[in-house]
Amino acid sequence: MTSGTLICPKCKSTDIAVQVIADTHTKKRSALWWVYFLLIGWVIEVLMWVFVTLPMLLIRIFHRRPLETTIQKLAVCQHCGHQWKLKRT
């Protein structure tokens, strides 16, 4: 047995499948951003929509919030179905 072989901690089987799961979501806004928006930002945004509708529309369409991706490795035993997260190496 080599040091790279995966062994199920539950049934001690070596028949293990590894899955890579990528979770993509938009970054959340901080509490400070929401305080600014509630106090000042909404007034500026309304005025800009009234006076600069077309450029604001184009900005909203083409400017996307950044995405954040997290990757996990999940090992699944083919005999007993036990699953666990693998540490990053």
Secondary structure, DSSP 8 states (H G I E B T S, - for coil): --TT----TTT----EEEEEEEEEEE----HHHHHHIIIIIHHHHHHHHHH-HHHHHHHHHH----EEEEEEEEEEETTT--EEEE---
